[in-house]
Every structure is written in structure tokens, then in C-alpha cells.
Amino acid sequence: MPFISTHFAAFFAIVAVVYFLIPGRFRQHWLLAASAYFCAAGGIVYLVQVLAAAAVAYVAGIGIDRETEKPAKQRVMAFGIVLLVANLFTFKYADFFNESARAIAGSLGLPYAVPEVNLLLPLGVSFYTFLLIGYLIDVMRGGKAERDVGAFALFVTFFPKFVSGPIERSKNLLPQLHVEHAFDAARIAAGAQLILWGVFKKAVVADRIAPFVNDIYANPQAVDGITLSIATVLYAFQIYCDFSGYTDIALGCALILGYKLLPNFNRPYFAVSIQDFWRRWHISLTTWLTDYVYTPLTRQKFLKLKFFTMTLFGLFLTFLVSGLWHGAAWTFVAWGALHGLYIVVSLLLQKPWNQFARQIKLDKAPTFYRGLKIGVTFLLVCLAYVLFRAESIGDAAYIYTHLHTGWGDAVDAVRAFVARGADGLVLSALGIAVVMTADLMQGRAATAKRPAVVPSGPVRWAMINACALAVVLLGAFYGAGQQFIYFRF
């Protein structure tokens, strides 16, 4: 059920109205029923699949809690995690590894007769698998296992965050499920504004950019390097507005119902380094990987490595996991590896670079220096996006090796690109400017420790009305464009 659809609008309106009309003791059951309907809207198999995974984690969590000895707790936790990972692997990665093994065997002249699996990818499987694994590890580390079956099922299936997160933590969401949330007009208004802002990002910006990017990346061999560069930069804003737009809608829906989900973005394109970028981009995934992959790797006792070497190894492996989590394709693995390489190299060069910056007195011009770091970071992120967006490793390799072409005729190339749809590009550029200006205002308000970014009173309502009008008049409401990019992960 797409967030931006009349189906979802009617669904959420009914859910919210009934939620506040019925007695508090029935609200959890109502939300669970609504979430079950949301999960099953695309097919009953999605609901069965997620409930089966939730049942495994629920039983394993209680088992961990009941055991008194640490080795026994670890065995129960390991058994639960193995089942969850096996489920994820079977549905998401079986064909990928099957095809990779077949290709390797073919290159070596060896027979390979394992048939393709072609299983239906369950909706949101990557997100709720990580959510459940994190829950089991938290219980193992001393957290309390949830014994209320209904609350646990709602924790897993809660519809605002089900498909694409945020990847919630048990300590954040589970306690909120046991609290009665009263009707609060101010909170509901804030949630509605978040939803409107998310729809603006998706429909007015991301979906306006999508046709240009799709056209170029569908056949990169047909264009020159400057066109590929423009498409890649546009894709950077498309994916940001698409994914953060989804997150804003999810957080807004949850807030209207009284729940506060974890934040997922914090002005990522104002990051001053790749490390800073990952502290701002897909925050719930970054913190999950830090807590449950990177930290255990750096604390393990099997590999006898120096701490700094272990840190570099842990960071690189963590980003490989991140790449594979995003999709069952070598392009995603390479994308994760490239980001891991970025961070490893930056840590190795940090001291000599700081010395060089002081020698040429960059530290004496902090505004320029910060702008330079933001620009370089954005450039590196865009270069990595080539792998994220390309249809294959071959396409990505072609793009990288041809980015330098066409710059001698830059004016003609830009004119040719604009000719693909001047109106759409102008609207996209204006939308990007609005979103980035809002991010800039938010950053300045945070620096000055001011809670409000949008002015109050008539100006505030004028901005809200302008945003709503832009959605209605300028939104790109067309079929496949409604699908959020991260729905496929």
C-alpha cells in the first residue's frame, strides 16, 4: 500500500479517527489489526511471513530471559538469529549467490546444476529482520523480554515504519506501546505537517527528478560524461528526498497516533566527511550496524590485531554488510566496499591532512574550509551513488571510465539535457532549493539552540499552505513513480 495513494490516505484517516474514539484498552488491538491489514494489503503471504519471523524472535527472547547461565542464553540467541538470517538469506539472497556460483563455475569450466529459486521477496524483510535481531541481542545484553504477544506483534508490524523503517529499537518503541496516548491537537498538527513535508519531498522533488535519472541510467552508453554527471547529482537529491520523504511520512503518522519513532536523517548533504555523512544518513541503520556489527567485531578475541588495525578492518567489513543489506547485487556490495574504503583511507590520512591544512592556513578560513569539506564529501558520495544506481557492474564501470568525456562541449551537453524536459528540470531545481534551504535553516537553528525553524503565526501557515498547494499543483503523481526507492530493500 503506497504511502502516497488514496488507499493509504483513507486507511490512515480511518485508523486515526477510530483510534481516538475507542477506549484506551482497545487501541493496541486496533493498531495491530490495522498493521496486519497494511502488511497483507499486497498479499497475505507478506503477513504470514512477518508473523512467522516475529514468532521466532518472541519465543527466543523469552527463552533468553528464562535461562540463568550465559552460555545457555547465547545458544538460544544464536538459534533465533540463525533462523532469522536463514529466512532473510532464503528469500533475498538465494538467487544472488546461486547466480554468482553459477557464473564462477562457468568461468572455470565446472558444471553447476542447482536450479534457481525465484522466491517472492517479503515486504520489508530487511528492516524487520534487523529489528528482530537487535531485539534478541538487547535481551541478551540484559534487556527485558516482551511477554505481551500483542505488544510484540505490534512492535514488529507497526505500519508507519514497517516497509522501510526507521529500524526501531525495543527500548524506544516497546515502552510506548504500553502507554495510553491521549488526543493532542498540537501533536497531531505537528504530525500532519511532517506528512505534508514528506509528500512534498517525494511527489514534487524526487518523482520529478526520477524520469531524467531513469532515462540516463537505462542506457548510459548513449550519453557523454557531463550528462552522466548531471544525472548522478540529480540522483543524489532524488534518493534523499525519496527516502527522507518516506521517513517524514512515517514519523508524522506515528506522531499523530502518539508514538515517536527514531530519526533517520539529519541534513546529510551538509556533512563535512564521509564519517559525518553516515552519522546523518539512514541513522537508524548506521547506529544498528555500529552496535550489533562493528562493536562486536572490534571486541572479539579471535583475531590478534592491533586496535587501530582492528578498527579499520571492522569499519570496512561493516560497510560490506551495509552494502549487501541494501540489495542482492554486486553493485550494492561494491557500493558498501567503496564507502568502507573512503573511511579507512580518511582515517589513515587524517593526521597528515590536518598538518597540511594547517600549513596552507585552511584553518584560518573556517567558513571556506567547511564549505570545501562539504563539497568534497558530496562529490565522494555522488561517485559512490553510481554503483548504487547502476543496473550492473558493467554499467557502473562504463560510467566511471567516461565521466571525463563531453566537458569540452559542456554548454551543448547541458542544453541537450535540458531539452529532455525543461519544465520538469526547473521544478526539480526549485524543489531541491526549497529542501536544501530548509535543511540549512534547521542546521542554523540547531547551532543557535533555537527549537523553532519555521516562523509561527501567519507566515507559518502561509508556508504550510504553499507546500500543500505545491503538492496538489506540481506533484508528479504517475504510476510507478509512487514507489519509494527503499521499498525494494
N, C-alpha and C positions, 0 to 999 in steps of 0.2 A: 504494500500500500504506500505509494509515494507520498511524502510529506506535502508536496505542492500538488494537490489534487482536490477536487470537490469531495471525493470519497473520504479523504482524511479530514478535511475541514468539517464535514458533517459528523464524522465519527468522533472527533475530539470535542466538538460542541456538545454532543450528547453525553459523552463521558464526563465532561467538566460540570455540566448542569446537574446531572443525576448525582454526581459525587458530592456536591454540596447540599443537595436536597435530602439525601438519605441519612439516617443516624450514623454516627461515627463508627459504631461497631461493625457496620456492614461495608464500610468504604474500602477496606483492604480486599474483601472478596469481590467487590465491584471492579476495582482496578485489575485484579487478577483475571477476571472474566474478560475485561476489555483487552488486556495484554494477550490473552490466549486467542481472542478473535483476531487481533492485529497480526500475531505470528502465523495464524492459519489462513490469513486472507490470500496469500499467494499459493497455498496448498497445505492440506492437513499434514503432509509429511514433515513440513518445517516445524510444526508444533510438536509432533511426536518425537522428532529428533532432539529438540532442545529439552524437552521434559525428561527424556532418557538420560541425557548428559547431566541434567540437574539432579536426577535421582542418584546417579553415581556419586556426585560430589556431596550430596546431602548425607548419604549413608557413610561415605568415607569420613566426612567431617565429624559425625557423631562417633565413629569408630576411633578416630584420633583422640577425641576428647575422653573417651572411656578408658583407653589404655593408660597405664600408670608408668610404664617403662619407656624410655626414649627410643630404644631400638624397635619396639613394637609399634610405637607411634609412627616412626619413619617408614616401616613396612606398609602400614595402612595408607599413609600419604602417598608413597611411591606407587602402590597398586592403583589408587584413584587417579593419579596423574598419568600413569601409563595408559589407562583406559581412555582418558580424555584426549591424550595426544594421539593414541591409535585411531580414535574416532576422527580427529582432525586430519590425520595423515590419510586415512582411507578415502575420505570424501574430497579433500582438497589437493593432496599431493600424489596420490597413487598413480594417476595418469602421467604426471610430470616426470616422476622417477622412472616409470615404465618406458616412456618415450626416450628419456636420456640414456637408459641402459640399452635400449634397442639401437640407438644411434652409435653408442660406443662399441657395442658388439658388431654392428655392421662395418664400422671403420676398421675393426680388427679381423674381419672376415669370419666372425664366430656366429653360430646360429643363436637365435633368440625367439622363443615361441610363446612367451607369456602374452595372453590376449589383453586388449585394452579394457579398462574398467568402465569408464564413461558414467560415473555416478552423478546424481543431481547434487550440486553444491548447496548445502543447507544455508538458509538466510542467516547472516550474522555469526556464522560458526567461528570465525577467527576471534571475534570480540568476546563471545560468551565463553569460549574455551579458556582464554586468558583470564577472564573474570573468575571462573571456577578454579583454575589452577592457583591464582592468587589467594582465593578464599582458603583453600586447603593448606597452603603454606602459612598463611596468617594463623590458622587454628594450630598448626604445628608449632608456631613460634609463641604460643601462649594465648592466642585469641579465643573467644568463646564461640563454640559451635552453635549454629542456629537450629533450634529444635522445633520451631513453628513451621510446619510444612508449607502453609500458605504464604507466610512471610518470605520463606526461602525461594519458593517458586516465583513470587513477585520480584524478588531481588534479581533473579536471573532474567525474567521475561519482561520487566517494566518497559512498556512500549516506546517511550521517548528515546531511550538510549539503546534499544535492542539491536538495531541493524548496524549502526556504525559508531557506537559509543556515545560519550566517553566510556573507557574501560573503568568501571566503578570499583571501588574498594569496599569490602564488607564493613569496615569501621566507619565509613562515611554514609552509606545508603541504608544498611540494615537497621541501625538505631532509628532512623527517620520513619521506617515502616511500622514502628510500634508507637508512634505519636499521632494523636489526632490533630489534623491541620484545619484550623478554623478559616472561614471565609475572610479574606483580607483584600479590600478593594485596591489598596496601593500596591500590594504584591502582585495582584492579578494584572494591573495596568503595566507594571514593570515586565511581567512575563509576556504580555501581548506586544510590547514594544520590542522585546528581544526576538519574538517570532517574526514581526514585520521586518526588522533589520536583517534577519536571516533570509527571508524571502526576497528582499531587495538584492542581497549579495548573489543569491542563486539565480533568480529569474532575470534581473536587469543587467548583471555583470557576467557571471560565469556562463550562463546559457547564451549570451550574446557573443561571447568570445569563442565558444565551442565550435561553431561551423568553420571558422577560419583555421583553427588549430587542427581539426579533424581532416580538413581538405589537404593541408600541407603534409601532415604526418601519414596520411593514407598513401602518398606517393612522393616521398622525399627526393627521389632521384630526378623528379621533373622540375625542381626549382634550384636556385643558387643559394649560397651560404647566407647572404643577408636576409633572404626570405625565411630560411630556416631559423635564423637568429631571432627575427621578429616573432615568429610563431612560438618559439621556445619561451621567450619573455612573456608573451601573452598567456601561454600555458601556465606559467608560474602564478599569474594572477587568477587564472581560471580555477586552478585546483585550490588555491587559498580561499577564494570567495565561495567555491562549491562546498568544500569541507567545513570551513568555519561557518558558512551559512547553515549547513545541516546542524552543526553543533549549537548555534544560536537558537534554532527552532526547537531542538531537543531540550535545551536548558530552559527556554521560555515555556514550553508545555509543562515541564516538570515543576517549574516555579509557580505556575498558575494553580497547580494541584497542591502546592505546599512543600515540594521537595527541591533540595539544592544539589544538583549534580556537580561533579568535578569540572573545573575549567579545562579547556583543551587548547586554547590559543592565547598568546599574549604578544601581539604586534611582531610576528616573526620576521618580517622583512625590514625591521629596524635592528636586527641582530648585528653585533659587531664581530662575531666569529662564528664558525660552524658549531662550536660547543654552545655558544649563546643561542644560536638558531634552534638547537634541539632542546633547549630549556624553554623555548617559546612555541615550538611547533608540535602538534599532537602530544601535548603534555602528559596526558594520561598514559599513552603508550611508552613515552620516554621514561617516566617515573616507574612504570611497571617493569620495564626491561632493566632499569637500574637496580631495583630492589630484588628482583627474582632471577636475573641472569648475571648481570655484571658483578654485583656484590658477592654472591656465592662463588663466582669464578675467581675473584681476587682473594678470597679467604680459604680456598681449597688447599689441601696439604699434599696432593699427589705430585704436582709439578713443582720441582725445586728451582724456582726462578727468582731473581731479584724483584723487589716490589715494583719498581718502575717498569721493568720488562713485563711483569705480570699485568700491570695496569694497561699497558699498550696492547698486549695480547687480548685481555678481557674486553677492552673497548672495541677492537676490531671484530672479535667473534660476536659481540653483542649486536653490532650493526649488520653482520651477516644474518643473524637471526631476524633482525628487523626487516631486512630485505626479503627474506624467504616468507616471513609472516604476511607481507603485503601481497604476495602473489606467487603462484606456482609457475614461474618462468625465470629463465636465466637473466633476463633484463632486470628483474627485481633483485636477484642475488647480486648482480654486478652493481646496481644502484646502492645497495646496502654496503657492499665492499668499498665502493668509492667514497662514501661518507665516512666509513671507518678509516680509510686511508687518509682522508682530509684531516681527521682529528689526530691520528698518530703522527703525521708529518708536522702538524701545527705544534704539538707538544714537544717534538724533537727540536723544532726550530724556534721555540718560544724565547729562550734566553738570547741567542744571537740576534733575533729580530728586534727584541726590546733594546739591545745595545745599539743596533744600527739606527733605530728610530730616535734614540737619544742623541746619537752623533750628528744626525742631519736635522735635529731640533724639531722633529714632528710633535714631540710632547709640548712644545711651546705654542703650538696652534691646535688646541684641543678640539675645536669645532671642526676644522678641516680634517684632522686626524680621525675623528669619529666618523665623519662622512666618508672618508676613504675606506675605513674598515667596513662600513655598512655596504658600500659599493662593491668591494672585493668579495664579501660574503655572499651578497646577492648573485654576483656573477658565478661563483662556485656552485651555489645551489641550482642556478639555471643550467649549468653544464651537466650537473647530475640528473636534472629533470629529463634530459634527452633519453637516458636509459629508462626512466620511469614511464615515459610516454611512448617510446618507440615500440613498434609492433614486434620487432625481433632484434637480436644482437646484430644481425647483418645490417638492418636499417640504421641502428644506432652508430655502428662503425662508419657507415657511409656519411651520416650527418656530421660526425666528429671530423672526418677527413675532408669535408667540403665546406666547413663553416667559414673558411677564409676566402671563398670564391664570391664573386659578384660585387665586391666592395668598390671596385673601380667605377662601376655604374650604379652607385648607391641610389642616386636620385631616381633613375628609371626603375630600379627594383622596388623602391618604396611606392612609386606611382602605380606600378603593376599590382602590388599587394593591395593598395587602397582601392584599386579598380574592382577588386573582388567583392566589395560592398562598403562603400564609403559611409553610408548611414549607420550601419552596424558597428563599424570601427569607431566612429565618432561617439556613439552611445557607449561603447565599451570603454573608451578612453575617459569619458566623463564619469562613468561608474567607478572605474579604477581610482580616479582622482578623489571622488567622494569617500570611498572606503579608506584610502590611504590617509586622507585628511582627518577622518575620524580616528584612525589609529594614532596619528600624530598628536591630536588633541588629547586622546586618552593617555598617551605617554607623558605629555607635559603636565597633565593633571596629577598623574601618579608621582611625578618628580616633585611637584609642588605640594603633594599630600592633600590635594583637594578631592573630595569624594564625587563631585558632580562634574561631568564633562559637557553634557547638553544643557544649555540655559533653561531656566524654569519659566513658567508663565506663557504668554502669547508666543514668544519665539520658539519655545519648546514644542508647542502644539503646531505651529507653522511647519517646523521641521518634520514632525511626525506625519502631518497631512501631505507634505511634499513627497515624503518617502512612499506613502500609500498610493498617491497619485502616480508616481513613477512606476510602481509595481503594476498598476492597472493599465497604464497607457504604454509603457515601454518594456514590460516584461516579455521575455521570449517564451511564450507558452506553446511549445510544439513537441508533441510525442516523446521521442526518445531523449530529447534534451532535458526532460524532467528527471531522469535517473541521476542520482548523486554518484560521483566517481567512486567513493569509498563503499558503495553498496556491493561492489563486486569483490570486496576483500573479506 
